[in-house]
Amino acid sequence: MDSFEINKIVAAILMVALVLIGIGKLSDIIFYVEKPKKPGYAVEIEQAVATSTSSSSETIEQKIDIASLMSMGDFATGEKVFKKCAACHSIVKDGKNNIGPALYNVVGRKIGAVSDYKYSKALSEYGKEWTFEELNGYLIKPAKWIKGTKMAFAGLRKEKDRASVILYLNQNSDNPLPLP
């Protein structure tokens, strides 16, 4: 192949590139669209009013009627939902600690009381018991309920799921507490 053939190939490639650029510029001139002064549309968002959270557990306890919440619970649903927890916790009697402590007999037990498990400082110093109200608040979002906890669980948003898990935890005990 001589140099004249190579020149024709290179010229053809350059010509195609120039034609494509020219078509793009020409279509911008023919189909001119005036851009709006305000892009998009306004989305109206309600501003949440911040309240003082000196004691988040006391504030939430006042708002939730635990008896009506627990009436929404179902043992079978609790067993299904607990499978999310079973990745880190055991629920069998004399079960061993996994990533998280064993949860058999947890309802009514002092928070941070399993002797052979290393709790976070926040849980060790919390000083309360796992009541129905405490479990409900903790299961909504553990890191928000007890700041400084090591538990990296996102929480259970649905009330029925939380009530069912609490009911399931209560039944997995030597002495289940009476429901409120």
Backbone bond lengths (Angstrom), bond angles and torsions (degrees), N, CA, C in turn:
res aa  C-N    CA-C-N  psi(-1)  N-CA   C-N-CA  omega(-1)  CA-C   N-CA-C  phi
1 M - - - 1.428 - - 1.531 107.30 -
2 D 1.298 114.48 131.10 1.470 116.97 -178.44 1.527 110.54 -90.72
3 S 1.304 116.35 173.99 1.460 122.09 -174.96 1.522 112.30 -66.11
4 F 1.344 117.16 -26.19 1.460 120.12 179.28 1.524 110.86 -66.65
5 E 1.330 117.48 -38.31 1.471 121.95 177.99 1.524 110.59 -65.10
6 I 1.319 117.87 -42.24 1.470 122.32 179.13 1.528 109.72 -63.55
7 N 1.339 116.79 -40.77 1.470 121.23 178.45 1.528 110.78 -61.51
8 K 1.351 117.13 -39.27 1.464 120.48 179.04 1.542 110.86 -64.78
9 I 1.319 117.13 -40.51 1.470 121.24 -179.31 1.524 110.39 -66.20
10 V 1.317 117.67 -46.10 1.457 122.34 179.39 1.525 109.86 -63.74
11 A 1.321 117.84 -41.67 1.465 121.88 178.95 1.524 110.69 -63.83
12 A 1.327 117.75 -38.58 1.465 121.24 179.20 1.525 110.67 -65.51
13 I 1.330 117.59 -40.95 1.465 121.54 179.01 1.528 110.25 -65.37
14 L 1.324 117.06 -44.85 1.461 120.92 177.93 1.523 111.38 -63.25
15 M 1.316 117.07 -39.15 1.468 121.24 179.92 1.535 110.61 -64.26
16 V 1.333 118.17 -41.51 1.461 121.95 178.21 1.524 109.55 -63.15
17 A 1.334 117.68 -43.33 1.457 121.24 179.07 1.524 110.50 -62.05
18 L 1.331 118.18 -44.95 1.467 121.80 179.14 1.531 111.67 -64.28
19 V 1.317 117.20 -39.37 1.472 120.60 178.80 1.530 110.21 -64.12
20 L 1.340 117.44 -43.25 1.464 120.58 179.63 1.533 111.16 -63.47
21 I 1.316 117.31 -44.10 1.462 120.77 177.49 1.523 110.13 -63.55
22 G 1.322 116.78 -42.39 1.470 121.47 179.64 1.521 111.67 -63.31
23 I 1.322 117.54 -41.16 1.472 120.49 178.62 1.520 110.39 -63.75
24 G 1.330 116.99 -40.36 1.468 120.93 178.18 1.515 111.62 -61.73
25 K 1.338 116.72 -45.87 1.470 120.83 179.34 1.519 111.11 -66.02
26 L 1.326 117.48 -42.13 1.467 122.00 -179.74 1.533 110.84 -64.55
27 S 1.342 117.45 -39.46 1.469 119.55 179.36 1.529 111.06 -68.60
28 D 1.356 117.95 -31.22 1.465 120.45 175.12 1.529 110.82 -64.98
29 I 1.328 117.33 -35.90 1.462 120.81 179.30 1.527 110.95 -73.45
30 I 1.324 117.11 -42.99 1.467 121.14 -177.78 1.530 111.17 -69.59
31 F 1.303 116.41 -46.40 1.463 121.66 -175.91 1.528 110.50 -105.14
32 Y 1.299 117.44 61.44 1.461 122.21 -178.37 1.524 109.84 -72.87
33 V 1.328 116.44 130.07 1.458 122.45 178.33 1.521 107.23 -120.32
34 E 1.335 115.16 123.32 1.461 119.30 178.80 1.523 108.51 -77.78
35 K 1.318 115.69 127.80 1.463 120.06 -178.40 1.522 109.42 -77.34
36 P 1.341 117.03 140.20 1.467 119.41 -179.35 1.529 111.10 -68.98
37 K 1.336 115.02 153.21 1.460 119.39 179.11 1.531 110.90 -70.79
38 K 1.333 115.60 -37.29 1.467 121.30 175.53 1.523 107.93 -110.23
39 P 1.315 118.87 112.99 1.462 119.50 -179.94 1.532 112.22 -71.40
40 G 1.319 117.16 140.79 1.462 121.87 175.54 1.508 113.58 69.58
41 Y 1.302 115.47 -152.97 1.454 122.11 178.61 1.519 108.86 -135.09
42 A 1.304 114.85 157.26 1.459 119.90 -176.82 1.522 110.88 -81.72
43 V 1.308 116.27 132.97 1.456 122.50 175.78 1.522 106.64 -103.23
44 E 1.317 115.73 121.20 1.448 119.55 -178.52 1.522 109.53 -89.43
45 I 1.315 115.89 127.38 1.460 122.66 -178.02 1.515 108.19 -122.42
46 E 1.331 115.24 131.31 1.458 118.81 176.13 1.518 108.95 -75.80
47 Q 1.298 116.17 133.90 1.452 120.85 178.73 1.525 109.09 -82.36
48 A 1.328 116.01 129.98 1.461 120.45 177.48 1.523 108.65 -80.79
49 V 1.308 115.57 136.00 1.454 120.26 178.83 1.519 108.35 -84.66
50 A 1.317 116.89 123.77 1.457 121.47 -179.66 1.521 109.29 -79.69
51 T 1.323 115.15 132.65 1.460 120.34 176.44 1.505 108.30 -110.78
52 S 1.303 116.07 158.59 1.457 118.22 179.09 1.515 108.28 -72.12
53 T 1.324 115.77 132.11 1.464 121.11 -177.28 1.516 109.17 -113.05
54 S 1.305 115.71 63.92 1.460 118.90 178.94 1.522 110.22 -68.96
55 S 1.302 116.71 -38.33 1.457 120.22 177.22 1.518 107.40 -141.08
56 S 1.329 115.83 94.73 1.457 120.28 -174.57 1.520 111.67 -64.43
57 S 1.324 118.17 -34.39 1.460 119.59 -178.04 1.522 110.91 -67.30
58 E 1.345 118.79 -39.10 1.460 120.91 179.83 1.523 110.86 -68.81
59 T 1.328 117.46 -37.44 1.459 121.31 -179.55 1.522 110.39 -64.81
60 I 1.320 117.08 -45.85 1.453 120.34 -177.53 1.520 110.79 -71.82
61 E 1.334 118.16 -35.11 1.455 120.57 178.82 1.518 111.25 -60.26
62 Q 1.317 118.25 -34.58 1.451 121.35 -178.91 1.523 111.19 -69.80
63 K 1.320 117.84 -30.35 1.454 121.73 -174.98 1.525 112.85 -83.45
64 I 1.333 118.78 -25.13 1.461 121.54 -171.81 1.520 110.54 -102.77
65 D 1.334 115.69 127.88 1.452 121.14 172.91 1.524 106.19 -89.37
66 I 1.319 116.16 102.15 1.461 121.22 -172.13 1.523 112.27 -66.38
67 A 1.329 117.56 -30.28 1.472 120.09 179.27 1.524 110.81 -65.12
68 S 1.335 117.04 -45.10 1.468 118.95 179.14 1.522 110.74 -70.18
69 L 1.327 116.71 -32.52 1.459 119.72 177.45 1.521 110.51 -65.42
70 M 1.327 116.46 -45.47 1.457 119.63 -178.56 1.529 112.23 -68.05
71 S 1.334 117.01 -26.04 1.471 119.14 177.57 1.527 111.27 -68.60
72 M 1.331 117.53 -19.70 1.467 121.09 178.48 1.522 111.41 -80.41
73 G 1.340 117.03 -14.71 1.456 121.18 -175.21 1.515 113.81 -72.93
74 D 1.313 115.32 155.13 1.455 123.21 -179.28 1.531 107.37 -141.88
75 F 1.319 116.77 128.84 1.469 121.41 -175.77 1.525 111.56 -59.69
76 A 1.333 118.03 -44.35 1.471 121.56 -177.99 1.530 110.90 -64.68
77 T 1.341 116.53 -40.24 1.462 120.34 177.48 1.522 109.83 -66.23
78 G 1.327 116.37 -40.19 1.458 120.66 178.14 1.511 112.22 -60.46
79 E 1.331 116.08 -38.55 1.461 120.30 178.75 1.530 110.74 -65.17
80 K 1.347 116.21 -39.62 1.472 120.15 178.31 1.519 111.32 -67.98
81 V 1.338 116.70 -46.63 1.462 120.88 -177.29 1.526 110.68 -67.53
82 F 1.332 116.93 -30.72 1.466 120.48 -179.54 1.521 111.72 -64.12
83 K 1.310 118.24 -18.01 1.469 120.19 178.76 1.526 110.81 -59.12
84 K 1.340 117.40 -28.04 1.470 120.37 174.32 1.526 110.00 -64.36
85 C 1.322 115.86 -36.13 1.468 121.82 -177.78 1.529 111.12 -79.49
86 A 1.341 115.98 -28.80 1.465 120.94 -174.01 1.522 112.76 -65.83
87 A 1.314 117.67 -13.30 1.466 119.54 176.32 1.521 110.35 -65.62
88 C 1.340 117.03 -28.83 1.469 120.83 -177.12 1.525 113.91 -119.53
89 H 1.335 118.09 -19.83 1.467 121.32 -174.15 1.521 110.38 -123.87
90 S 1.349 116.08 145.13 1.460 119.81 171.32 1.521 108.28 -101.32
91 I 1.325 116.32 154.14 1.470 120.98 -176.87 1.521 110.97 -124.53
92 V 1.329 118.33 4.33 1.465 121.04 -178.77 1.522 110.09 -84.78
93 K 1.336 114.90 154.13 1.469 120.36 178.99 1.525 108.82 -63.47
94 D 1.311 116.63 135.09 1.465 123.92 -176.57 1.527 112.05 59.26
95 G 1.341 116.04 26.35 1.457 120.25 177.96 1.514 111.03 -71.80
96 K 1.322 115.10 153.66 1.464 119.12 -178.39 1.528 109.72 -86.39
97 N 1.318 114.37 159.58 1.454 120.54 175.74 1.521 109.14 -74.91
98 N 1.304 116.05 139.69 1.460 121.16 175.51 1.523 106.83 -107.14
99 I 1.318 116.87 -132.76 1.462 120.60 173.67 1.526 108.64 -62.97
100 G 1.338 114.90 -38.52 1.453 121.19 175.25 1.514 110.05 -110.58
101 P 1.331 118.17 169.01 1.466 120.43 -178.60 1.526 112.34 -70.88
102 A 1.325 116.37 159.20 1.462 121.81 175.62 1.525 108.72 -65.78
103 L 1.329 117.01 139.92 1.460 121.00 -173.55 1.528 113.98 -108.03
104 Y 1.321 118.26 9.65 1.463 119.57 175.14 1.530 107.17 -68.67
105 N 1.322 118.03 135.14 1.476 124.07 -176.98 1.533 112.96 65.65
106 V 1.315 118.75 27.11 1.465 119.83 -175.52 1.528 112.55 -75.44
107 V 1.334 118.11 -35.13 1.464 120.14 -177.60 1.523 108.84 -71.48
108 G 1.321 115.74 121.40 1.454 121.88 -177.22 1.519 113.89 95.68
109 R 1.317 116.43 -8.87 1.465 120.86 -179.78 1.533 109.75 -84.41
110 K 1.326 115.98 150.33 1.466 120.94 176.90 1.533 108.46 -64.88
111 I 1.315 116.81 139.46 1.467 121.43 179.45 1.527 109.17 -67.34
112 G 1.324 115.64 129.54 1.464 120.92 179.80 1.502 113.61 77.99
113 A 1.348 118.10 29.39 1.463 120.81 -172.21 1.525 114.87 -101.58
114 V 1.319 119.85 -4.73 1.458 119.72 178.35 1.525 107.31 -71.61
115 S 1.320 115.92 119.36 1.471 120.72 -169.61 1.529 113.50 -68.90
116 D 1.324 118.25 -35.16 1.458 119.61 -175.67 1.530 112.98 -97.58
117 Y 1.323 116.94 26.62 1.465 121.68 176.53 1.526 109.16 -126.01
118 K 1.310 116.56 137.47 1.469 120.80 -179.14 1.527 108.82 -93.51
119 Y 1.325 115.47 102.97 1.459 122.30 179.65 1.528 110.54 -81.97
120 S 1.332 114.82 161.95 1.462 119.37 171.67 1.528 108.16 -68.78
121 K 1.306 116.33 159.24 1.463 121.33 -178.49 1.527 110.03 -60.08
122 A 1.335 116.93 -38.10 1.465 121.02 -178.77 1.525 111.32 -61.74
123 L 1.318 118.09 -43.98 1.465 121.13 179.88 1.517 111.76 -71.52
124 S 1.317 116.87 -38.44 1.465 120.45 179.97 1.519 111.79 -62.36
125 E 1.317 116.48 -35.47 1.466 121.07 -175.91 1.527 113.31 -96.37
126 Y 1.313 118.78 2.76 1.470 121.45 -174.51 1.522 111.95 -64.72
127 G 1.315 118.21 -42.10 1.458 122.30 170.91 1.516 117.25 76.93
128 K 1.300 119.68 15.09 1.460 121.56 177.77 1.521 109.06 -114.61
129 E 1.348 115.56 179.56 1.463 121.20 176.29 1.512 109.59 -108.05
130 W 1.335 115.53 158.61 1.458 120.74 176.19 1.529 109.10 -78.17
131 T 1.305 116.76 84.30 1.462 122.06 174.56 1.525 107.92 -87.13
132 F 1.317 116.17 174.87 1.464 119.90 177.01 1.526 110.15 -60.11
133 E 1.329 116.98 -40.61 1.465 121.41 -178.84 1.528 111.24 -67.18
134 E 1.332 116.34 -43.71 1.465 120.08 179.82 1.530 110.76 -64.27
135 L 1.324 116.73 -44.17 1.460 119.63 179.00 1.522 111.01 -62.91
136 N 1.326 117.18 -41.48 1.455 120.36 178.78 1.529 110.56 -60.53
137 G 1.308 117.00 -48.89 1.460 119.99 179.82 1.518 112.24 -63.59
138 Y 1.311 116.67 -40.65 1.461 121.00 -179.02 1.525 111.24 -66.93
139 L 1.333 116.50 -38.90 1.465 119.56 -177.38 1.523 112.97 -74.62
140 I 1.339 117.55 -17.06 1.468 118.85 175.59 1.524 108.88 -63.99
141 K 1.317 117.02 -52.55 1.468 123.02 176.80 1.521 107.07 -161.64
142 P 1.333 117.53 99.56 1.466 121.04 -174.31 1.528 114.00 -54.96
143 A 1.311 118.15 -44.55 1.463 120.91 -175.99 1.528 112.20 -66.72
144 K 1.318 116.90 -25.45 1.462 119.98 178.80 1.524 110.86 -85.37
145 W 1.329 117.52 -34.10 1.467 121.54 -177.47 1.521 110.92 -70.61
146 I 1.323 116.80 -48.64 1.466 121.62 177.71 1.526 106.07 -122.34
147 K 1.300 115.75 98.69 1.469 120.83 -176.83 1.529 109.35 -66.50
148 G 1.330 115.39 129.97 1.457 120.93 179.68 1.516 113.58 101.86
149 T 1.345 117.61 0.61 1.456 119.72 178.68 1.528 110.19 -70.77
150 K 1.329 116.14 150.41 1.463 120.71 178.93 1.528 111.63 -81.66
151 M 1.325 116.93 -14.25 1.459 120.23 -174.97 1.523 110.22 -68.05
152 A 1.320 115.81 118.45 1.461 121.40 -176.19 1.527 110.98 -102.12
153 F 1.307 117.53 40.93 1.458 122.50 -179.76 1.524 108.64 -90.74
154 A 1.315 117.70 137.34 1.462 121.76 -177.23 1.521 112.27 -68.92
155 G 1.314 117.89 -28.09 1.458 121.10 179.27 1.523 112.10 108.29
156 L 1.329 115.26 169.72 1.468 122.44 177.88 1.518 107.77 -112.73
157 R 1.313 117.40 113.10 1.457 121.52 -175.78 1.534 112.81 -79.16
158 K 1.323 116.70 -34.30 1.461 119.79 -175.78 1.524 110.23 -77.15
159 E 1.324 115.70 130.39 1.461 120.82 -179.44 1.514 111.83 -61.36
160 K 1.335 116.63 -40.43 1.463 120.01 -178.73 1.528 110.53 -63.52
161 D 1.324 117.50 -39.14 1.464 120.38 179.08 1.529 110.85 -64.95
162 R 1.342 116.57 -44.11 1.467 119.54 178.81 1.518 110.97 -62.85
163 A 1.338 116.93 -46.36 1.465 120.65 -179.90 1.524 110.60 -61.75
164 S 1.315 116.93 -39.44 1.463 120.92 -179.75 1.521 111.50 -66.47
165 V 1.337 117.10 -41.99 1.464 120.21 179.07 1.530 110.20 -66.37
166 I 1.326 117.60 -41.41 1.470 120.41 178.86 1.525 110.06 -63.17
167 L 1.336 116.65 -42.00 1.460 121.19 176.96 1.529 110.35 -61.68
168 Y 1.316 116.90 -42.41 1.474 122.00 178.35 1.523 110.88 -63.79
169 L 1.329 116.90 -43.90 1.468 120.48 177.96 1.526 110.95 -63.45
170 N 1.323 116.74 -39.79 1.466 120.82 -179.70 1.528 111.17 -64.37
171 Q 1.323 116.11 -39.26 1.467 119.40 -178.91 1.536 111.98 -72.62
172 N 1.331 117.52 -24.55 1.449 121.04 177.08 1.518 109.31 -88.55
173 S 1.311 113.46 69.83 1.455 121.52 -175.26 1.512 108.74 -154.08
174 D 1.335 116.43 156.17 1.458 119.91 175.18 1.519 110.46 -69.37
175 N 1.331 116.89 -37.63 1.462 123.26 179.74 1.522 109.73 -131.20
176 P 1.348 119.12 84.28 1.464 120.10 179.98 1.524 110.39 -59.75
177 L 1.329 115.70 138.68 1.459 121.37 177.86 1.525 109.77 -72.59
178 P 1.332 118.13 147.36 1.468 118.95 175.50 1.520 109.47 -67.92
179 L 1.336 114.88 141.47 1.457 119.96 -179.07 1.535 110.41 -70.53
180 P 1.324 116.49 144.83 1.472 119.35 179.86 1.520 111.95 -68.12
